[in-house]
Amino acid sequence: MSDRTSVFSRNLFNFILMNKDEEKDYQYILDRVGQRLVKYRKSKNMSARQLAAETGFDQAWLTKVEKGQKDLRLTSVYKLAEQTTGDVFYFLREEE
């Protein structure tokens, strides 16, 4: 595991612990990631096809993520963030 991944894992673990009083089930998190991805894509006036081309992710995979139908690993969320917002917590934190 690289130092960068290790730091990410620790930060994510701390983020989850900080929100322990607001425990959410796994599907809620998948739905939130999907909703935030749709929000990002629409803010850039992009189609799913355009987002796939820009990020290098498969369009079918991105569509499943947007619908909360894709079982995501933390590394997938991290890679998605790297290719879009640059901020993994954009996909995980509650709306402000």
C-alpha distance (Angstrom), angle and dihedral (degrees) to the residues before:
residue distance angle dihedral
M1 . . .
S2 3.80 . .
D3 3.79 122.0 .
R4 3.80 89.0 -113.1
T5 3.81 92.3 54.3
S6 3.79 90.7 45.1
V7 3.81 91.8 53.1
F8 3.79 89.7 47.2
S9 3.81 91.5 50.8
R10 3.80 92.5 49.9
N11 3.81 92.1 47.5
L12 3.79 91.9 48.1
F13 3.81 91.4 47.9
N14 3.82 89.8 51.6
F15 3.81 90.6 47.6
I16 3.80 91.2 53.6
L17 3.81 92.0 46.8
M18 3.80 91.7 50.1
N19 3.80 88.9 57.5
K20 3.80 96.6 43.0
D21 3.81 91.3 117.6
E22 3.81 87.5 60.7
E23 3.80 96.4 51.1
K24 3.76 111.2 -176.4
D25 3.74 127.0 -171.4
Y26 3.77 122.2 -114.9
Q27 3.80 95.3 -102.5
Y28 3.79 90.5 55.0
I29 3.80 88.8 56.7
L30 3.80 92.3 47.9
D31 3.81 89.6 49.7
R32 3.80 91.2 48.8
V33 3.80 92.5 51.0
G34 3.81 89.1 49.4
Q35 3.79 93.5 48.7
R36 3.79 91.7 49.1
L37 3.81 91.0 49.0
V38 3.81 90.4 52.5
K39 3.82 89.5 47.7
Y40 3.81 91.1 50.8
R41 3.81 93.3 46.5
K42 3.81 93.4 48.3
S43 3.81 91.9 46.3
K44 3.80 86.4 59.3
N45 3.84 92.1 44.7
M46 3.80 90.0 -122.6
S47 3.77 132.2 148.6
A48 3.78 120.1 -135.0
R49 3.80 87.6 -105.4
Q50 3.80 91.6 54.1
L51 3.80 91.9 47.6
A52 3.79 90.3 50.4
A53 3.80 91.1 50.9
E54 3.80 92.7 47.5
T55 3.80 96.8 46.0
G56 3.80 101.2 34.0
F57 3.81 92.4 -124.9
D58 3.78 120.4 131.2
Q59 3.82 111.9 -97.7
A60 3.82 92.9 -133.3
W61 3.83 89.8 52.1
L62 3.81 91.8 49.8
T63 3.81 91.2 48.5
K64 3.82 90.6 52.9
V65 3.81 90.3 48.5
E66 3.80 90.7 51.1
K67 3.81 90.2 52.1
G68 3.81 93.4 46.9
Q69 3.80 89.6 -116.3
K70 3.80 98.5 117.6
D71 3.78 120.8 87.4
L72 3.80 101.2 -133.0
R73 3.76 130.1 -155.7
L74 3.77 117.7 -146.9
T75 3.79 88.8 -114.1
S76 3.81 89.2 57.5
V77 3.80 91.2 53.5
Y78 3.79 89.1 48.2
K79 3.83 92.7 50.2
L80 3.79 90.4 46.2
A81 3.79 90.0 52.8
E82 3.80 91.6 48.2
Q83 3.81 90.2 55.4
T84 3.81 96.3 43.9
T85 3.80 125.6 20.2
G86 3.79 100.0 1.4
D87 3.81 87.1 -132.2
V88 3.80 118.2 95.9
F89 3.79 91.0 -169.5
Y90 3.82 89.5 61.9
F91 3.80 86.0 74.5
L92 3.80 96.5 42.9
R93 3.77 110.4 38.3
E94 3.77 124.4 86.6
E95 3.78 118.7 -98.9
E96 3.76 112.9 -89.4
